[in-house]
């Protein structure tokens, strides 16, 4: 159950990062509210997953999901640059997440 909560927390991190971008520095009300609600949900689920999972594993996986998710959303929704170097960086992040999961008992 801790892993499921952690994955959902990571997905919520992607949502709040995207909505923060849309909030234009918290000057737009609806994206600002979505950002704050998703932050609270993400941090809440992260903290619950840390009851069982080690700190290093939980935090690394959470930030990794957020980083990869933000990378994908940036390209798909915001027209950010897609380059070989950026894809390689994303592959390395995912590799690290897999190794972190495999290294956790």
GIGIPE-V394799 format. One record per pair of residues at least 24 apart in sequence whose C-alpha atoms are under 6 Angstrom apart, sorted by the first residue. I is the first residue (numbers start at 0). J is the second residue. If there is no record, write none. Layout:
{{I,J} {I,J}}
This chain:
{{1,48} {4,44} {4,48} {5,45} {5,48} {8,41} {8,44} {8,45} {9,61} {9,64} {9,65} {11,37} {11,41} {12,41} {12,65} {13,65} {13,68} {13,69} {60,96}}
